[in-house]
Amino acid sequence: MKRRYEGKVVWVTGGGSGIGEALAIAFAYEGANVAISGRRLNRLEETCKKIERAGVKALAVQCDVSVEEDVKAAVELVVDEFGGLDVAIANAGFGVGGTIKSLSADEWRRQFDTNVVGLAMTAKYALPYLEDVDGRLVLMGSVAGTLAMPGNGAYHASKYAVRAIGQTLSLELINTGVSCTTIQPGFVESEIGQVDNEGKYREEWKDRRPQAIMWNSERAARVCVDAIDRREREFTFTGHGKILAALGKHAPGVMYNAFAGYKQINSLLGKSGK
């Protein structure tokens, strides 16, 4: 069976865990040589071993996407090592939790420096190489970029921004040969629920996201690779993700009324002592 990315070069930021790791491995089994970057070098090296089992080359690059010089150096290292770049996946990100009135300016900056500025810099420095080969740029958004929930305003704002960047790039890249695919997953297994507001991984934390509707990362990676290969502009997946995204785009009042009703019921129960 022919491998779709035989001899191509793929770079995945945040490639040491979750959907980033799964994407890196999935592209490896499609024949690509894969570079992964992130802050935890030990996790990157572990993932590289999994990538190499597909019979391709792997490269671990320590990189904090919130530092522009790191991103620029990472792209240059990937190109020097593999001779080019065909697919760049801006996947690195995390979630800052808390109500709007509780979050500090530093927490807002930390959220946007990684999820928005880091993603934009990944695109900026990858694009000159992608333009040489009619390559593919991929932005990891979220259904959270189409529908907001209370207590996660900073994260939602960052993912709304990612969607806007993706829509803008799709226009700016017309006639360049480069496609931009913004991926909007629903709930997919990852470590995001175990990362604090400073971006630190907390192994002891329990992921409180709904496990019953969670996709595993391998399944998510397979459908993402297909969407990237088709050069889709936006790709939303998981059944619940598609429903939530549709509500956010076409009927945002439904969620408002649902939460308003929920709070009113809780208030009445509290007053009645039940």
N, C-alpha and C positions, 0 to 999 in steps of 0.2 A: 504494500500500500504506500502510495506516494506521500511524503511528509511535506506539508504546505510551506514550511519555512526553512527548508533545507539550505544550510549555509548562510542564512540571514543572521542579523545581529539584533538582539532585543535587550533593552535596558529597562529595569523595573526599580523605581524608588520604593522604599519601604518593603523590600523584597525578602525580608527575613522571617516573616510570619504572616498568618492570615491569608487573605485573598491575593496579596502581593507574592507571597511564596508560592501559592498554588498556580498563579499565572506564570511565574518563572518556570516552574516544572512543566506545566502544560505546553508552553512554547518550546521547551527543550525536547519534548517528545514529538513535536512537530518539526524537529530538525534544526532549530535555531541554537546558535551560541548565545549564552545569556549572561549578562552582567546584572548584578543586584547591588543596591546601595541602601545604607541605613546607618543608624548610630551604633548599633550593637554588633561589633565585628564577629564575635563568637557565634551569634545566630546566623549571620550571613555565611560564615564558613560551613556551618552545618547544612544549610540549604544548598550550598554549592556541591556538596557531596551527593545530594539527591539529584541535582541537575545533571551531574556527570554520569549518573547511571543510565541516562538516555543516550550515551555515546557522543556527547557534545562537550564543548568547552564552557567553563564557568569562571566568572570573575567576581570577587567580593570587593566592594569599594566602600570604605567608611565615609559617610557623608551626612551632614545635617542640612536638610534642604532649606532651613531658615537662614543659613549662612550662604550668601550669594557666591562667594569665592569657592566654597565647597562644591556647589553645584557645577560651576564652570570647570573646576578641576576634575570632577567625576566624569563629565562628558568627554573631556580631552583624554582621560585615561582609558575610557572604554574604546574610543576611536583608535587610539594608539595601539591598544592590545589586539583589537579585532579587525581594524582596517576600515571601519565605517559604522553606520547606525541605520537600521531599517525601521525599527519600532521603538518608540520611547513611551513608557507608561508612567505618568505622574500619579503614583498611588500613595505616597507617604502622607499620613495624616493621623489626627487623633481628635478626641472630643473633650471640650471644656464644658462641665456641667454646672448648673446653678441658675437661679432666677436673674433676670436683668438687674434688679436692684441690689443683688448680692455680689455681682462680679466686679472685680477691680479692673482698672485700665490695663494693668500688666497681664491679667488673664485674657482680656480681649486681644491684646497685641500678640500674646503667645499663640492664641488660636489662629489668628489671621496670618502670622508670620510663617506658620507651617502649612496650613491648609490652603491658603490663597497665594501669598507671596512666594512660598516655596514651589508651589505648583506652577505659577507663572514663570519663575526663573528656570524651572525644568524645561518648560516649553521654549523659552527664549534661547537657551543655549543648545537645545537639541535640534531646533528647526533648521539651522544652516546645513546640517548633515542630512536631515531627512529630505530636504529639498533636492539634494543631489541624486536621490534614488527613488523619488515619488513615494516616500515612506508614510508611516502611520504614526500619528500622535494620539495618545489616549489620556484622558483626564478622568480620575476616579472621583465622581460626584457621589450622590446619594439621593434616595427618595426624600431624605431630609432637606433636600434642596428644592422640593416642590410643595411641601406641606410642613408647617411648623407645629411643634408641641410645646407645652409649658415646661420650663426648667432646663431647656437646652438651647436658649436663644443664640448664644455665641456659635455653637456648632451649626445650627440651622443657617445662620447668617453667612457662615463660611461656605456652606455647600450651595446656597443660593448664588453666591459669588462665583463658585466654580462653574455652575451652569451658565451664568452670564459670560464667563471667559470662553467657555466652549462654543456658545452661540456666536460670539464675536470672532473667534478664530476660524470657525467654519466659513465665515464671510471673507475674512482677510486672506484665507488660503485658497480661495477660488483661483483656478488656472495655475497653481503652483505645482500640482501633482500630489500634494500632501493632503491627507484626510485627517480630520479631528473627530474622534469619537468620545463623547461624554457618557460614561457609564453610571447608571443610577440604580444601585442595588437596594433591595429591601434588607431584611436581616440575614446576614451571612456570618458564620462562625469566624471569630477573630479575637484579638486581645483588646479591642477598643474599650470593652467594658471593664477592663482591669488596668486602665491607664488613668492616672490622676490629672488634675488640672495643670500640673507642671510638666506633663508629658512623660512621667516616670511609670514604668510597669510595676504593678503591685500583684505579685503572684498569689498572695493570700486573699485577694478580693474575689468575690463571686460575680460572675457575669449575670446581671439581672434582666437582660433582654429576654423576650419570650422564646424559650427553647423549642416549643412545639412547632413553631413555624420557621425555625432557623434552617437555612440551607447550609450544607457542608461546603467548605471552600473549594474542593475539587470539582463538585458539580457546578458551582458558580464560575470557576475558571473556564470550564469547557464552553459554556454558553457565551462567555465574554470573548474568548478567542474567535468563535464563529462570528460574533458581531463586529469585532475588529477586522476580521478578514473581509467581511462584506462592506467595510468602510461606512458603517452607519454613523449618522451624526449624533443621535441620542439613542441609548439602549437602556431600557428599564426592565428589571427582571425580579423574579419571584412573583407568585400570584398576588400575594398581599401587597407587594411593592407596587404593582401595576394599578391595583385598586386605590391605594393611598395617593399615588401620583395623579391619577385621574380626578380624585376628589380635590386635591390641591390646585389643579389647573382649572377645573370646570365648576366645582361646587365647594369652595372653601367655607362657605357658611354652614355646611353640614357639620363640620368638625367643631366650629365655634358653638353651634347650638347644642351639640352633644356634650361638650365640656361645661357649658353654662348650666345645662340641665343636671349634670353630675354634681357640680358644686352646690347647686340649689338643694338637691336631695340630701347631700351630706350636711348642709347647714340646717335643714329641717329636722333631720335625725338627731343632730347634736342638740338642738333646742328642746326636742322632746325627750332627750335622755335615753334614746334607744341605741 
